Amino acid sequence: MNEGDELKVYVTQIRRNNMKILIAGSHGTTGKQVVEILARNDVYESYAMIRDEEQADEMRRLGADHIVVADLEGDVTEAVQGMDAVIFAAGSKGKNVVGVDQQGAEKLTDAAKAAGVSHFVMLSSIGTDNPGGELKEYLIAKAKADEHLQQSGLSYTIVRPGHLGNGAPTGKIKVAEHFSERSNTQIPRADVAAVLVSALEKDNLRNKTFELLTGDTPIQEALRQV
């Protein structure tokens, strides 16, 4: 074996040891941001879960290493096989909050547990602790999905951000188990995506549920205080 072949074997071995991450909802606005962040970090090997194979080329352009075609309203058993962690960033945009936002999340949680997945990161929503208003049905669905994950026995992190905006990331957040003051609840999706990815390997975030808003503290510093 020459030096070039040895290098190829070495690189391949590193790749095989990467943390395999399934992103449910990878084609959504926040999910795409997650895929892009994972692509910038050689530690992770991303598996973009999509419903429609026509979305595959776009996901590859964003940096997805692999494509997994599966539907949260169908069988997701195969989607989680071999995964180290799952990031759930899917949503029905109000079209099927029970079938996707609740039951889809519950189904993926159960499949992940059965497959031996090590950690599950859930994108939830602020307000799930007291559902009300025009988003009541959605918040109830998310609350049930969160509770199912909490009781599953899986290691988890549940992130409950405020209203998701499409503005530029600030890189600064504030976190709390519950914010009593919620006058300004908007937060850029890019900052939320960064928190979801950070939750993959931070031991202090395991089995934690917290709310997330734009703040004055750099993301990594704020997460160390959770």
Secondary structure, 3 states (H helix, E strand, C coil): CCHHHHHHHHHHHHHHCCEEEEEECCCCHHHHHHHHHHHCCCCEEEEEEECCHHHHHHHHHHCCCEEEECCCCCCCCHHHCCCCEEEECCCCCCCCHHHHHHHHHHHHHHHHHHHCCCEEEEECCCCCCCCCHHHHHHHHHHHHHHHHHHCCCCCEEEEEECEEECCCCCCEEEEECCCCCCCCCEEEHHHHHHHHHHCCCCHHHCCEEEEEEECCEEHHHHHHCC
